[in-house]
Amino acid sequence: MPHDGDESRTVLSPRTGTKVSLLIGLALLGVAAYWYFVPVTFLGSNGQFFDCGSASSPPTETFPKNICRDLPDVYRMRAIFSGLIALAVAAIGTALFGFDRRNEVRSVSASRDRLEDGDVRERRSVDEERYDEDRDATEERSFRHSSEDGGSDRYVPRRSRRYDDDSPRR
């Protein structure tokens, strides 16, 4: 039961049967794309292969049209029916198996940090903390020439430790 200071949300997660039916539907969509884009070849009476284009780009000239006849249309229909079956499997599987619905509750104080003076600030992610640590380390490694000393106002990085090493190089 949520209290006044709690946040709640509803989470939907697919059941196992829904996941399986979606994966099968995705595989059938891949089959549909294959039928649509694969090159169509025709084996002639003399044993030679003849290129008939594909379902996405059938032949436009008269000679290939006469040889291939409706072969690219057959591949196009295979692609359409495979795509329709893929959508039907995914939709029917989702309708039959459905989703699990659950409510998650968390206290607001768990997502916030209290400062010493009583103010509240949002908790930061680990990536934001690392970014700040990297930025602080970079600022520590560089220093600014002051204009009072006659220097410029640009950042100059410190020398690397390898230059401080007095040992002879090999």
Helices and strands as residue ranges (DSSP letters): E 6-14, H 16-37, E 39-43, E 49-54, H 62-68, H 71-97, E 99-107, G 108-111, E 112-114, E 120-122, H 126-141, E 142-144, G 147-149, E 155-157, H 161-164
